[in-house]
Amino acid sequence: MLRTIFTLLFLAAPAAAHEPGIGPNGGMRVDAGPYRVELVPAGTMVNVHITMDDDSVIDTSTMTGTAILLIDGKPVRASLAPATPGILSADTGVEVPTDVKGAVQLVGPDGKTVQAKF
C-alpha cells in the first residue's frame, strides 16, 4: 500500500512541473521562481511576458529587469521597463533573432530577484 502511494506521488510530480517550451505569444517560455516568463523578440525590441505559475496575469507596473542576450556572438544588455499589463519591454538597439539565447533578471514588486534562462 505504501509503495503504491509513493509510486503515485512520484508519477504525479512531473505533471506539476512545466518544461521550457513555446509560450502562448510564440516565444520561449520558462519558469523563474513564482513566475512563468516568455521572451518574445520583435525586431530590435524584446518583450517579456510574465504570468504567475498558474498562468494568471500579474501587475508588472512595479517590476523591473534586465535582459542579457547573446546576439551575433556578443552580449547585449537592455533594461526592461513596464510596457503593458503583464509585459516588460526593452529596445536592444540591434535586431534580436527569434531563437536568441540569454537570460532575463526580474525584480518583483517585493524586491526579490529571479532569473530566467533561455
Backbone as a ProteinNet text record, in pm:
[ID]
protein_1_A
[PRIMARY]
MLRTIFTLLFLAAPAAAHEPGIGPNGGMRVDAGPYRVELVPAGTMVNVHITMDDDSVIDTSTMTGTAILLIDGKPVRASLAPATPGILSADTGVEVPTDVKGAVQLVGPDGKTVQAKF
[TERTIARY]
82.1	0	86.6	184.7	274	354.4	394.9	469.3	383.7	257.4	165.4	150.4	141.3	127.5	251.9	371.3	495.3	505.4	465	468.5	377.1	256.6	162.9	215.3	274.8	331.3	445.9	530.5	644.4	597.5	497	446.7	372.7	309.3	233.5	324.2	442.1	531.1	569.7	612	649	533.4	411.6	296.4	278.8	323.7	308.9	415	529.1	637	608.2	662	643.4	778.9	792.6	916.9	926.4	1049.9	1063.8	995.8	937.3	869.6	822.9	742.1	688.3	566	564.3	454.8	341.2	235.4	117.4	141	252.5	283.6	390.9	427.8	522.1	668	698	835.8	867.8	995.5	1037.8	989	928.7	875.3	939.3	983.5	1045.9	989	1010.6	972.2	1086.9	1053.2	1153.2	1088.6	1125.7	1062.5	912.7	830.9	685.5	625.6	710.7	663.3	687.5	609.4	637.7	677.9	791.6	849.6	864.3	808.1	814.8	888.8	994.8	1076.3	1032.2	983.9	931.5	1006.3	1101.3	1171.2	1079.4	1096.5	1019.4	1105.8	1182.5	1275.1	1388.4	1404.8	1507.2	1451.8	1321.7	1255.8	1256.8	1255.6	1235.3	1122.9	1021	906.2	909	896.1	898.3	759.9	686.8	552.6	566.7	502.1	516.6	379.4	365	244.1	285.9	188.2	214.4	220	261.7	275.8	144.3	31.6	-98.7	-150.2	-62.2	-91.3	-177.5	-201.4	-276.5	-185.7	-242.1	-167.8	-138.8	-20.3	16.3	38.7	36.4	64.1	215.2	266.4	410.3	452.1	358.9	389.4	498	521.4	626.2	745.8	750.1	862.1	964.7	1089.3	1195.5	1275	1368.4	1451	1559.1	1640.5	1747.8	1750.6	1755.1	1773.3	1920.4	1982.2	2121.3	2119.7	2135	2116.3	2245.6	2265.4	2381.3	2336.7	2382.2	2342.1	2468.3	2477.4	2595.6	2723.4	2718.1	2835.1	2874.2	2794.8	2827	2712.8	2747.2	2641.3	2579.3	2448.4	2373.2	2286.8	2302.9	2223	2118.4	1997.4	1889.7	1805.5	1777.4	1694	1547.9	1479.2	1337	1253.8	1147.9	1057.4	913.2	820.6	680.4	630.9	560.6	504.1	351.9	294.8	151.2	134.9	15.6	-0.9	52	140.9	196.2	318.5	364.6	476.9	579	707.7	819.5	887.2	933.7	992.7	1121.9	1204.9	1328.3	1364	1425.8	1481.3	1630.3	1674.2	1813.5	1905.8	1849.5	1930.7	1985.1	1964.4	2007.2	1894.4	1894.6	1793.3	1808.7	1698.8	1701.7	1646.8	1729.6	1680.2	1572.9	1484.6	1375.9	1426	1543	1597.3	1710.6	1703.1	1808.4	1830.6	1954.7	1991.7	2025.8	2006.2	2041.2	1965.8	1954.7	1887.3	1814.1	1712.9	1638.2	1636.5	1681	1670.9	1553	1466.7	1348.3	1352.7	1312.2	1297	1147.2	1092.1	948.4	907.1	777.9	727	776.5	812.6	861.7	1012.4	1078.2	1221.3	1306.2	1244.5	1320.1	1352.2	1471	1519.2	1508.7	1461.6	1459.2	1524.6	1570.5	1636.1	1574	1551.2	1500.9	1608.3	1644.8	1748.1	1683.4	1725.6	1671	1779.7
-119.4	0	125.8	130.3	246.3	262	150.2	153.8	213.1	178.7	231.6	382.6	430.9	575	648.4	596.8	660.1	658.9	549.8	540.3	644.3	659.3	758.1	900.3	929.9	1062.5	1090.2	991.6	1006.9	1032	959.6	976	1107.5	1157.4	1282.6	1404.5	1394.3	1509.9	1573	1497.1	1560.8	1634.6	1591.1	1657.5	1798.2	1824.6	1956.3	2053.1	2003.5	2089.1	2130.5	2245.2	2293.5	2301	2225	2222.2	2348.1	2389.5	2501.3	2466.6	2564.6	2540.1	2670	2658.3	2775.4	2824.9	2955.1	3015.5	3058	3110.7	3149.5	3266.2	3339.6	3452.2	3418.6	3289.2	3243.6	3246.2	3292.7	3296.7	3178.3	3166.5	3061	3096.9	3000	3024.5	2928.5	2985	2906.7	2950.4	2867.7	2901.9	2974.8	3075.2	3150.6	3190.5	3122	3148.8	3124.4	3219.5	3200.4	3238.8	3277.8	3329.7	3232.8	3252.7	3194.8	3313.3	3300	3411.2	3369.8	3451.3	3424.4	3538.5	3505.8	3603.5	3608	3726	3740.1	3852.4	3816.8	3918.6	3976.1	4107.3	4173.9	4284.8	4251.4	4349.4	4376.5	4503.3	4538.4	4533.9	4513.1	4507.7	4365.9	4357.7	4229.8	4252.8	4169.2	4177	4054.9	4078.4	3970.8	3962.4	3857.4	3834.1	3756.1	3804.6	3743.4	3708.5	3583.3	3538.3	3464.8	3440.4	3358.7	3213.1	3126.7	2984.6	2922.8	2980.1	2927	2995.8	3069.7	3142.6	3266.6	3309.5	3432.6	3552.9	3653.9	3775.8	3853.7	3914.8	3992.1	4137.9	4222.9	4365.1	4382.7	4420.2	4439	4584.8	4672.8	4816	4851.9	4767	4794.9	4701.1	4627.8	4535.8	4601.3	4557.7	4598.6	4474.7	4491.4	4377.9	4414.6	4315.2	4329.5	4206.2	4228.2	4118.4	4117.3	4002.2	3984.7	3877.2	3921	3832.7	3818.3	3702.5	3678	3693.3	3804.3	3834.9	3849.9	3770.9	3768.6	3747.9	3662.1	3628.7	3732.2	3837.9	3944.2	3960.2	3982.6	4006.3	4145	4149.1	4274.1	4285.4	4395.3	4419.7	4525.9	4504	4600.4	4605.3	4726.9	4744.9	4729.1	4642	4617	4711.7	4763.5	4853.7	4811	4845.8	4811.2	4870.2	4788.4	4832.4	4832.4	4715	4698.2	4595.9	4580.4	4483	4345	4293	4160.3	4156	4273.1	4275.4	4381.2	4340.5	4433.3	4433.8	4550.4	4561.3	4640.9	4619.1	4695.9	4701	4812.3	4823.9	4792.8	4685.8	4643.1	4723	4789.8	4864.8	4780	4649.8	4558.6	4459.8	4405.2	4305.1	4182	4139.2	4023.7	3902.3	3797.5	3677.5	3606.3	3536.8	3468	3356.4	3299.8	3190.8	3239	3362.9	3423.7	3345.1	3339.6	3277.3	3387.7	3359.8	3457.9	3436	3543.1	3536.7	3667.6	3658.5	3775.7	3774.4	3884.3	3901	3991.7	3949.4	4027.2	4063.7	4186.7	4229.8	4249.3	4164.9	4167.3	4283	4299	4407.5	4395.9	4276.1	4253.8	4278.1	4315.7	4342	4218.3	4102.1	3977.8	3962.4	3908.5	3889.3	3742.2	3718.7	3583.3	3592	3477.3	3471.6	3364.9	3400.5	3306.2	3289.9	3165.1	3137.8	3081.6	3135.3	3093.2	3039
0	0	0	91.2	99.2	-29.8	-85	-210.9	-322	-325.7	-426.4	-411.6	-290.2	-266	-315.3	-280.6	-326	-478.1	-539.7	-685.5	-748.6	-695.8	-748.7	-730	-614.7	-591.2	-686.3	-708.1	-798.1	-941.4	-984.5	-1119.9	-1138.4	-1035.5	-1044.8	-1042.3	-982.4	-967.8	-1100.9	-1203.2	-1329.1	-1395.2	-1372.7	-1433.8	-1379.2	-1257.4	-1197.9	-1248.2	-1291.1	-1339.9	-1484.2	-1522.5	-1658.8	-1726.1	-1832.1	-1907.8	-1993.5	-2025.8	-2119.2	-2250.7	-2311.5	-2437.9	-2498.8	-2600.9	-2668.4	-2591.5	-2561.6	-2487.1	-2577.8	-2520.1	-2597.8	-2693.2	-2675.1	-2763.3	-2865.5	-2874.1	-2974	-2933.1	-2811.2	-2763.9	-2674.5	-2638.4	-2546.3	-2406.7	-2336.1	-2201.7	-2103.1	-1990.2	-1883.9	-1749.2	-1648.8	-1512	-1445.3	-1363.4	-1287.4	-1155.3	-1048.4	-919.3	-931.2	-884.3	-890.5	-1025.9	-1120.5	-1247.9	-1363.6	-1467.6	-1598.8	-1685.3	-1750.9	-1825.3	-1970.8	-2059.3	-2203.1	-2271.7	-2343.3	-2414.5	-2560.1	-2603.5	-2739.5	-2811.3	-2899.3	-2978.2	-3085.8	-3112.6	-3217.5	-3276.2	-3378.6	-3436.2	-3338.6	-3302	-3202.7	-3060.6	-3050.6	-2919.4	-2865.1	-2733	-2666.8	-2566	-2574.5	-2483.9	-2393.4	-2265.1	-2167.6	-2104.6	-2139.4	-2086.5	-1956.4	-1850.3	-1718.5	-1663.7	-1622.5	-1554.8	-1428.2	-1343.9	-1225.9	-1270.3	-1180.8	-1212.8	-1258.9	-1215.6	-1257.4	-1384.7	-1454.2	-1578.2	-1559.5	-1435.3	-1414.9	-1441.4	-1504.1	-1537.6	-1409.7	-1404.7	-1286.9	-1323.9	-1224	-1242.2	-1248.8	-1364.7	-1381.9	-1370.7	-1330.8	-1327.1	-1226.6	-1127	-1028.6	-1043.4	-1153.8	-1178.5	-1269.9	-1257.7	-1348	-1384.8	-1474.6	-1511	-1608.4	-1639	-1736.2	-1823.7	-1954.6	-2049	-2088.9	-2079.2	-2120.2	-2228.8	-2352.2	-2466.9	-2546.1	-2605.4	-2690.5	-2835.6	-2898.3	-3035.3	-3119.9	-3224.5	-3311.5	-3231.4	-3130.7	-3051.2	-2947.2	-2933	-2837.2	-2736.8	-2608.5	-2510.8	-2528.9	-2523	-2532.7	-2407.1	-2334.1	-2213.3	-2244.2	-2194.8	-2214.3	-2087.1	-2041.8	-1923	-1959.7	-1886.5	-1909.4	-1825	-1884.5	-1814.4	-1843.1	-1753.9	-1777.8	-1909.8	-1985.6	-2113.5	-2103.4	-2095.8	-2075.9	-1964.5	-1909.3	-1800.2	-1839.2	-1755.9	-1778.3	-1867.5	-1915.6	-2010.4	-1969.9	-1971.2	-1962	-2098.2	-2142.6	-2276.2	-2271.8	-2376	-2392.5	-2539.6	-2579.3	-2713.5	-2702	-2767.9	-2758.5	-2849.8	-2949.2	-3044.3	-3158.2	-3150.9	-3258.1	-3285.2	-3405.1	-3441.8	-3352.5	-3289.7	-3199.3	-3273.5	-3291.3	-3359.6	-3277	-3345.1	-3274.6	-3185	-3216.5	-3134.8	-3043.5	-2997.7	-2916.2	-2786.4	-2743.6	-2615.9	-2518.4	-2390	-2288.9	-2160.1	-2083.8	-1954.4	-1929.9	-1846.6	-1802.3	-1650.8	-1591.3	-1446.2	-1419.3	-1328.8	-1293.5	-1146.2	-1116.2	-978.1	-956.2	-870.2	-844.2	-755.1	-736.2	-650.9	-506.6	-464.8	-328.8	-317.5	-428.6	-428.9	-450.5	-458.9	-481.9	-629.9	-655.5	-791.9	-830.6	-952.8	-1010.1	-1147.3	-1197	-1326.6	-1413.5	-1538.7	-1638.2	-1745	-1775	-1875.3	-2001.4	-2114.4	-2243.2	-2332.1
[MASK]
++++++++++++++++++++++++++++++++++++++++++++++++++++++++++++++++++++++++++++++++++++++++++++++++++++++++++++++++++++++

